[in-house]
């Protein structure tokens, strides 16, 4: 009964049968590994195997493990928000003594109670002091983890998450950066040397940290406004946004930092977080789009160290650009080169995050809701001419259902749980109608860029169709393009 109720909370049907089966297996694995009151997933999830990574990893793994819970409408599996709140006192202990009064951080690895999970012999990865070497500081891990908390808030609009967890913890995570920002001769604010996860070497104005700091300051300002808080640090956050140095770039795109170009194969997209998942850089202008394309191509152009989550990140960045065929190509690379017959994944040991993040890449192809706009079917490849999604949870706490038939969006329905502003890029060609749950006309206005703004209160429903169209609104699976092989070893059922 539990599993039956779990699977019915959302529905996604693709014509690519093998990819569809892969997606539903990831939902199974997530539910097998996650509960709100369970420990944050370690790298293996609940399947214990010999591994060089027997802890919980906070410089990418945790973040990727939990992204799919939002769109799939499984917020009940969010252990990250609960753990960061419950064990916040341990985050203080990872700071150097002079900064414990007002700052928080999380080391590269922890045990279930967020206590440093690394031994002295492998480096004792606490939160280091920028500009010092050793230790190698990963300053941004907590800020990135709190982005997951922000996503849970945005997908539920539950202000208690904002007030009790995100704002107080993010305030202290950002404050740690503020201790080290210094103006340079150019009048801009700069960071001393910090570490971009896994690339090697410390760099001034490291993009990993500059990008997270920018997101953190912007989010704190927005959160303070929502909460009605007149915080005495708000002027400092605004000053940082106004004076922080630009993200270092060169002819190949985003660098690791001011001292280190991107010049070797590297599996991690730590230098590209402003593109994905932060959506601070989205291709608003032709130059910005070209910078994303150049950076992405340069990153995946170095063979040797690329791993599975390289291709899930590349797929999601391609989806941001509306390149569904490229996104599918990158997921195909993942499937053909890295995924095991049971959909598990390993490098030098098993790790759970990569297949789960591939499910999120599928989400990003089907729906995106960053920047207060819900984008329906923003990056589907032509082969996916038919597609059905039901009760997909978006930012703003909307439940989206939509059907694509013959390469065109047939209808879109949104149910508002929180009464948040509703702007949707529906993708239906020509004149449209918007009706409520009883079939009555709803007012809407053009929001530009193919989007409409709908007056939709808490609990309200909006159905968008082509003018005069009365489609069948039943939710059903689409026909597969071909009979794809099932997952599993040959000869097994």
PyMOL commands that set and color helices and strands:
alter all, ss='L'
color gray80, all
select helices_A, chain A and resi 2-7+17-33+61-66+68-71+75-77+79-86+88-93+97-99+120-122+141-156+159-178+207-227+234-243+270-272+286-300+308-320+324-337+353-366+370-372
alter helices_A, ss='H'
color red, helices_A
select strands_A, chain A and resi 11-14+56-57+109-110+182-183+189-190+194-195+202-203+249-250+253-254+367-368+374-376+387-394+398-405+408-416+422-425+432-435+444-448+451-454+461-466
alter strands_A, ss='S'
color yellow, strands_A
deselect
rebuild
show_as cartoon
